[in-house]
Amino acid sequence: MQNMIKNYVAKLTKEQVYSFALMHNIILSESELNFTYSFIKENYEKLFYDFDNFNIDNYQKYYSPTNFKQIKILFKEYYEKFKPLLHK
């Protein structure tokens, strides 16, 4: 599982991040997209393996209020969906 995630993130593009957000009615500005893409690339392992210490509210300043509200909802939805895989 770890190698599969590592390979996926290694091949992840900004366009894929933007498309995913758009599918969830989140229109990221260029700076929001750049931050999100960089954050995923640099922090996916910590987020995946140390989720209990992650506080999404620490990143509110990087998004518009509307986008952050939607991202927080989406984050919670995906956390619930993938909770059994976290912490492994």
BELBEL-V580837 format. One record per pair of residues at least 24 apart in sequence whose ideal C-beta (glycine too) atoms are under 6 Angstrom apart, sorted by the first residue. I is the first residue (numbers start at 1). GAP is how many residues later the second one is. Records with the same first field share a line. If there is no record, write none. Layout:
I->GAP, GAP
//
This chain:
9->35
24->50
26->41, 44
32->31
35->27
51->35
//
